[in-house]
Amino acid sequence: MLSHDSYSWEGARPAIEELRRRRIPLVFCTSKTRAEVKPLRKAIGNNDPFIVENGGVVIVPTEKSPLPAPPKGRARTLLLGQPYNQVVAALRKIARKNGIRVRGFRQMTNKEVAERTGLPLKEAALARQRETGEPFLFEDATHREIRSFTRIAHELGYTIQRGGRFWHFSAGCDKGLALSAVVSYYRMAWRTEIRTIALGNSANDLPMLQLVQWPILMPLPDGSYDAEVTKALPRIERSPEPAPEGWGHAVLHAVTSLEQTRKHPPVSTSRIDFDEHPGLGA
């Protein structure tokens, strides 16, 4: 949803307002941390559940949860990955075993993260407030060494995902697993079919894109599309415009198309009462 260079969401405002008008949940599913997402959600006025650190953490705000509120009204948190210290230790151990060097956020300063991401220094500090999962870079590793590293990590139960700027190391969690938990939550809360739309631009979005009914692939900064995603989902819808405007246009198109399907459902599909249950998974 954010522009690659400025991290602006302004061009997506019309779509965000339309989702709010239609009472469609907007669930952030991002590699960013909870600390990074909180001010973004506040600026946008978003109060829906959200997913951070590539599916490692699911947060449900107290007002959205049908369960008794936690102490002091805190949001409910589902940690799907291992605690951060354990993940960092495992990453370093596997790197040593492969005889290669990696550099993660734990080793970087706020200034280095800011330089590598283009974030302001204050926001770079928020990006390092991690709960699970470590963004990292390979230092002088060959393709063969990276494949070996990935294979050993998978055998030990860890997940390696390639994002837009960094590789991501986590303990057996991904965006698809986290999103499935959120969809199950809405399915139980609304007691109806949930229709889902998801937008992503990198290989770490693939588990999420494979889960939903309407996946949309956003272009990379150079205008191309991620080869790993297009190979796995060759018929995926592709936004011709970058974020944030492209994100907004793609969302509005998908919502309108699903609305048309609701009004004119196929003969073989049973109709769902969306007047009683106005939400639509996002």
Rosetta blueprint (number, residue, H / E / L):
1 M L
2 L L
3 S L
4 H L
5 D L
6 S L
7 Y L
8 S L
9 W L
10 E H
11 G H
12 A H
13 R H
14 P H
15 A H
16 I H
17 E H
18 E H
19 L H
20 R H
21 R H
22 R L
23 R L
24 I L
25 P L
26 L L
27 V L
28 F L
29 C E
30 T L
31 S L
32 K L
33 T L
34 R H
35 A H
36 E H
37 V H
38 K H
39 P H
40 L H
41 R H
42 K H
43 A H
44 I H
45 G L
46 N L
47 N L
48 D L
49 P L
50 F E
51 I E
52 V E
53 E H
54 N H
55 G H
56 G L
57 V E
58 V E
59 I E
60 V E
61 P L
62 T H
63 E H
64 K H
65 S L
66 P L
67 L L
68 P L
69 A L
70 P L
71 P H
72 K H
73 G H
74 R L
75 A L
76 R E
77 T E
78 L E
79 L E
80 L L
81 G L
82 Q L
83 P L
84 Y H
85 N H
86 Q H
87 V H
88 V H
89 A H
90 A H
91 L H
92 R H
93 K H
94 I H
95 A H
96 R H
97 K H
98 N H
99 G L
100 I L
101 R E
102 V E
103 R E
104 G E
105 F L
106 R L
107 Q L
108 M L
109 T L
110 N H
111 K H
112 E H
113 V H
114 A H
115 E H
116 R H
117 T H
118 G L
119 L L
120 P L
121 L H
122 K H
123 E H
124 A H
125 A H
126 L H
127 A H
128 R L
129 Q L
130 R L
131 E L
132 T L
133 G L
134 E E
135 P E
136 F E
137 L E
138 F E
139 E E
140 D L
141 A L
142 T L
143 H H
144 R H
145 E H
146 I H
147 R H
148 S H
149 F H
150 T H
151 R H
152 I H
153 A H
154 H H
155 E H
156 L L
157 G L
158 Y L
159 T E
160 I E
161 Q E
162 R E
163 G L
164 G L
165 R L
166 F L
167 W E
168 H E
169 F E
170 S E
171 A L
172 G L
173 C L
174 D L
175 K H
176 G H
177 L H
178 A H
179 L H
180 S H
181 A H
182 V H
183 V H
184 S H
185 Y H
186 Y H
187 R H
188 M H
189 A H
190 W H
191 R L
192 T L
193 E L
194 I L
195 R L
196 T L
197 I E
198 A E
199 L E
200 G E
201 N L
202 S L
203 A H
204 N H
205 D H
206 L H
207 P H
208 M H
209 L H
210 Q H
211 L H
212 V L
213 Q L
214 W E
215 P E
216 I E
217 L E
218 M L
219 P L
220 L L
221 P L
222 D L
223 G L
224 S L
225 Y L
226 D L
227 A H
228 E H
229 V H
230 T H
231 K H
232 A H
233 L L
234 P L
235 R L
236 I L
237 E E
238 R E
239 S L
240 P L
241 E L
242 P L
243 A L
244 P L
245 E H
246 G H
247 W H
248 G H
249 H H
250 A H
251 V H
252 L H
253 H H
254 A H
255 V H
256 T H
257 S H
258 L H
259 E H
260 Q H
261 T H
262 R H
263 K H
264 H L
265 P L
266 P L
267 V L
268 S L
269 T L
270 S L
271 R L
272 I L
273 D L
274 F L
275 D L
276 E L
277 H L
278 P L
279 G L
280 L L
281 G L
282 A L
